[in-house]
Amino acid sequence: MEGVVSLAHGDGGLATRELLREVFLKYLDDPALRRLEDSARVDFPGPCLVLTTDAFVVSPLFFPGGDIGCLSVYGTVNDLCCLGADPLFLTASFVLEEGLRLADLERIVASMAQATRRVGVRLVAGDTKVVPRGMADGLYVTTSGVGHIPPGTDLRPERISPGDRILVSGTIGDHGVAVLAARHRLLEGEATLASDCGPVHRLAGAARRFAPGLKVMRDPTRGGLATVLKELAEAGRCDLLVEEEALPTDPAAAAVAELLGLDLLYLASEGKLVAVAAPEAADAILQAWRQLPEGQRASCVGEVREGSGRVLLKTALGGTRELHLVTGEPLPRIC
Amino acid sequence: MEGVVSLAHGDGGLATRELLREVFLKYLDDPALRRLEDSARVDFPGPCLVLTTDAFVVSPLFFPGGDIGCLSVYGTVNDLCCLGADPLFLTASFVLEEGLRLADLERIVASMAQATRRVGVRLVAGDTKVVPRGMADGLYVTTSGVGHIPPGTDLRPERISPGDRILVSGTIGDHGVAVLAARHRLLEGEATLASDCGPVHRLAGAARRFAPGLKVMRDPTRGGLATVLKELAEAGRCDLLVEEEALPTDPAAAAVAELLGLDLLYLASEGKLVAVAAPEAADAILQAWRQLPEGQRASCVGEVREGSGRVLLKTALGGTRELHLVTGEPLPRIC
């Protein structure tokens, strides 16, 4: 195969998908892997297990609202929760750069530990490697997770059908904006802007109570809400109609996104859920979410229509704009 | 905490252990993690599961006998096998450097796929991140694995007792020598020197048939046979007596190790097993191993004595030398 890896291959959108299909799935074509979801459901005598893995390369290592340590725990836990699983066990592998301050490493590990306690998940195995100066950027960490799906849980985009509602659990794009602002040293001292880095296990647990009306859940991380919705629309073979005015956003995040020329719809959240549910279940889920501190701004942002896999945004001005997978200018190292 | 990460922290020996105890276990103290083994056994209603994770940062990416792709599969599979588990599922996370040749990536992924087929393990979930040029060295990959321990399997260093035999399944240090030789472009075109990078699942399966006489298994990777034996001696609260003349070595590997001023006892193997077993089981295991192509040079290299956690090497010249955890000059990026 010709060519080299480009930053665009890490955008979490179209280029990433091409790389996965043309290189990875060409050789590794397990049915669970081929779904290209964040987690894999695996059949095994006894419990139904879910496995997931994520590499974290966020820059800077510390940002308002979090750090690479808690991010790596919540990111992996949240992927398990999206399949309706109870997170059970994590493993963590570290690539440390020679010269990393031990005080920084300690702060990151302490943050991971606090995150595991908050979620009630056990970190049971790990690995550390050290590479010479200039061969990494401080540290990278990969967390992998194992969860258990209770019997009767069946969350899949294929279950989406016309009339279903689209819910988001809170403001979108906060993590992406906070990391980019920290990287470019924008708004230093501006306390109102922070990553939403956190666990969705309580939100997911609350939504799960309303299965089978609950069809599917996702966390809108790299690529943002737009990318997640496009993936759901394609897999569900429906159109998703989203009302721009219904999207919960943080005013400070919106202002910084505008300053940076970026669209909140394509920026990562790290503590939010997107759910698609039948109307009655949707109302019940919204009510349940709003009773949680992390779900205060939960909203219904649109609905599912018959269609061919498009995401259509009804703008505040009354027009309609089609949303696609994130593409073009990449935002590397957001998670 | 003062100080910075040094290359020695990645040696897999004393400095690594200090880093783990002083930074990681200070905050992350799950009983499964605290054992500091390569894999974690976890209790869960239903099957007894084993989890493991490993980051691979080997340089160069391609070396005689293997590459980072198959190494990352076998390394993780072998850790599962050492606990007596059947490997079931793998996940893989990639950190790709901008500019990596797609042809190289493809070759590595194809090698991973071939390795999974050879072992019969499923790679079910993955993740890719891209970092800008100069922020990695080609690519790093973390593989995590889940295995299942059949009922009645109880392999733990605490079960070692005086009189037990120490077995190795073949020549030691081949991987470390091959990677270092490739890195320094020694002996180019010398076809006899190659990494032993491969799976130990058949060796482990053969040994497992002789439980309960089989006490414990390990793969002597980073830090080499000496480091693994020292860890077993300490955990088993016995002395291990090893006969230098009984150690199987490859003459080409021994010659290159001498050229580099290195000791094969501290160099990594990536397709070998160390087992400790009661005398009768030990004889049966040796016989079974020698019937496998990868076990032709299996040998009994020593025995367990009452003691305090020392490893004593009876040298060819009749002297006795104590072996310790690997320390001092680090050999970074060997796996």
Interface residues (C-beta under 8 A of the other chain):
Chain A: M1 E2 G3 V4 V5 S6 L7 H9 G10 T16 L19 L20 V23 F24 K26 Y27 L28 D30 A32 L33 E37 D38 S39 A40 V42 F44 P45 G46 P47 L49 L51 T52 T53 D54 A55 F56 V57 L88 F89 T91 A92 S93 F94 V95 L96 E97 E98 G99 L100 R101 L102 A103 L105 E106 V109 A110 M112 A113 T116 R122 L123 V124 A125 G126 D127 T128 K129 V130 V131 P132 G134 M135 A136 D137 Y140 T142 S144 V146 H148 P330 P332 R333 C335
Chain B: M1 E2 G3 V4 V5 S6 L7 H9 G10 T16 L19 L20 V23 F24 K26 Y27 L28 D30 A32 L33 E37 D38 S39 A40 V42 F44 P45 G46 P47 L49 L51 T52 T53 D54 A55 F56 V57 L88 F89 T91 A92 S93 F94 V95 L96 E97 E98 G99 L100 R101 L102 A103 L105 E106 V109 A110 M112 A113 T116 R122 L123 V124 A125 G126 D127 T128 K129 V130 V131 P132 G134 M135 A136 D137 Y140 T142 S144 V146 H148 P330 P332 R333 C335
